[in-house]
């Protein structure tokens, strides 16, 4: 009996805060009232669900699935790729990335972590400065492996929530779509997920349910992105190290002449 009035209340509050942020307070659009607006958005969607305990349980399983997937990628997939491409023990390099990894968790941004990441790979992992500045800078914009993993899990969660089956071809299509969509997530938060949901024909409004888990998962997936960028820099440095040394020796006289 109380469900309909509550739902109307939160929908009204959502519209109120949208109007307030966009019109009445243009100078405070950034983040001052965002938490209240997000609360109204999420509560309105939660009260629309038919079976709240079941939805909460499913959301918890979604969070657990993403955490397990990110853990497998961090401790199995990336070290295995590192081992195959460099023939070195990846666990000898991971302690050198600890500071960058913790900073990414604290800031929830791979861009804000760039100075720490540069320092870790150059000082701790002995990566050439020319390689690290090029690879990690580009990787921070386009290499979003952790984000892509979360996005694929989110799309699958919303599909199952709406009773949409995930065939093999649909899974392959989602995999390609999230790989491309993850590249735009740095500029516009959740834009990639909206693109994926639209391509799958799923309701966009269900994405608001994931805002409850986003604060937890966002920090972890960004830390995975940072570690992936660092691993990429170490791998590329391994393959071009001899060429860089030969280049330095070949142009040593030019450097000395310019120095004089």
N, C-alpha and C positions, 0 to 999 in steps of 0.2 A: 504493500500500500504506500509505503514511504518512498519507494524507488523512483516513481515518476516525478514527484516534486523535487527530489534530490537531483535527478538528472537535468530537469529544467533549470534548477538553480545553478548548477555548474556550467551548463551551456550558456546561460545568461552572463555569468561571471566571465566566461571565456570571451564572449563578444565585448563585454565591458572593457576588459584589459586590452584587447586588440585595438579598440577605439581609443582608449587612453594613451597607449604607446604610440600609435600612428598619428593621432591628431592633436590631442590636448597637450601632450608633453613631447614635442619634437626634439627638444634638447636632451632628453633622458632616454633615448631609444635604445642605447647600447645594451645595458644589462641590469639597470636598477630594478625594474619591475618584471624582468623575465622569469624569475622563479615562480612568482604568483601566476603569471600567464601560463606557464608550463603545468602548474598544479591544476588549474582549471581545465586545461586541454586534456590532461590524463584522466582526471576524475570523471569528466563527461563521457569519455570512451569506456572507462571501467564500468560505469553504471549501466551502459548499454548491453553489456555481456549477459548472456542467458544464464550462465552458471559460473559465478565468480570464483568459488574454490577451485573448480577445474581449470579455469583460465590462469589463476595464480600458480597452480601446480605446473601447468604447461610452461608458464613463463620461467619458473624456477628450473625446469629441465632445459629450457633454452639457454639460460645462463650457464648451467653446468656443461652443456654440450659445447658452447663456445670456449669456455675455460679449458676443457679437455683438448679441443682442437688446437687452441693457441699453444698449449703445453706440448702437444705432439710436434707441432711445427717448430717450436723453439728448441726442444731437446732431442728431436729425432730427425726431422726433415732437413732443417738448415745444417746441422752438424754433418749429416750424411752427404749432402751436396758439397760441403766444404771439404770433407775427407776425399771424395771422389775427384774433385777438381784440383786439389793442392797436394794430396797424399801426406797431409799433416794432421796431427791430432787436434780437433777443434776445441776440445776441452782445455787445452793449454792456452787458447786465445780468449776464451769467454771471461775469465777473471779480469782481463784488461778492459772489458767493456762494462764492468759492473757500475761504474760511476755514471756513464751515459744512460744505462738501463734504468737506474734509480731516478735520475733526473727526468727522464721521459715519463716515468710513472708520476712524479711530482708535478710536472708542468702540463702533462697530457697534450704535448705538442712536439712533433719531430723537428719543427723549425726552431722552436725555442731551445731545443737541445743541441742544435748544430755546433756551437762553440765547444761544448763538452765532448761531443762525438769526435770532432776534429782532434782535440787534445788526446783523447783515448787512443785513437787509431794511429796517430803519429808518434806519440810518446811511448805508449805501452806496447803497441803492436808493430812499430817500426815501418809503417806504411809511408811511402813517399808523399810529400806534401802535394805535389802536382796531381797525384792519383786521388788522394783523399778529398781535395777541394773540388775536383771535377765530379767524381762518382757520387759522393755523399750529397752534394748540392742538388744534383739531378735526381738522385734517389729519394730525397725528401719530398719531391714534388710528384713523382710518378711511381715509385716503388712502394706500394701500399699493400703488402701481402697480408698483414694482420687485419687491415680494414676489409680487404676482399673476403677473407675467411668469415669475419663477423657478418658481412653483408649477405653472403650466401646462406649462412645459418638463419639470418633474420628473414630472408625471402622464403626459405623452407618453412619456418615457424608460422609465418602469416598464411602461407598456402595451406598448411595443415589445419590452421585455426578456422579457415573458411571451407574446409572439406575438399580442397583441390588436390588431386593426386599428383605425385611427382614421378613421372615416367623417366626412363633412362635418357631419352632425347631432351626432355625438359631440363633435367639436371645438367646435361652438357651445355645446353643453351644458357642456363643461369650462370654456369662457370665462366663462359666467355663474356657474358654481359657484365658480371661483377668485376671481372678483371679490368675492363675498360671504364666502368662506372666509378671504381675506386679512385681513379686518377683525379676526379673532380671533387673528391671529398675534402681535400685540403682547403679549397677555396670556399665551398658552400657546404656546411655541415648537413648530413642526411640527404643531400641532393642525389648522391649515387643510389641510395636505397630507394628513393622515390622513382628514379629512372628504371630501376630493376622491377619494382612493383608494377609500374605502368606497362612495361614490356610484357609482363606475365599476365596482365589483365586482372590484377588483384587490387582490392580497395586500399587507397592510400591512407585513409583515416586510421587503419589498424596499426600504422607505424607509430602512432602516439603511445601505444602500449609499451613499446620498446624504450621509451624515454626513461622509464623507471629503472631499467637495467643499464642504460647508456653511461651513467656516471661511473659505474663500476668497470664496465668493459672498455670504455674509451681509453682510460689510462693504460690498461694492459695491452690493448691492441696497438697503441702508439709506441709503447716500449718494444713490441715485436717489430714494428716498422723500423725503428732505430737500429736494433740488432741486425736486421736484414740488410740495411744499408751499410753497416760496418763490415759485415761478412762479405758483401759484394766488393767493397773497397779492398779488403785483404786478398780476396781471390784474384781480382784484376791486377793488383800489385804483384802477386806471385808470378803471373804470366808475363808482365812487362818489365819486371825488375832488371833483367839483363839488358834489355834494350835501352832502358833509361841510363844505366851505368855506361853503356857504350856511347850513348849520345853525350853524356857529360864528359867523357874522356875525349871524344872527337872535337867537342867545342870548348875544351878547357883553355886553349890558347885565345879564343875569342873572348872568353870571360875575363881572362887576365888582362888582355889588351884594353877592354872596356873599363876594367877596374882602375887601370893606370890613367 
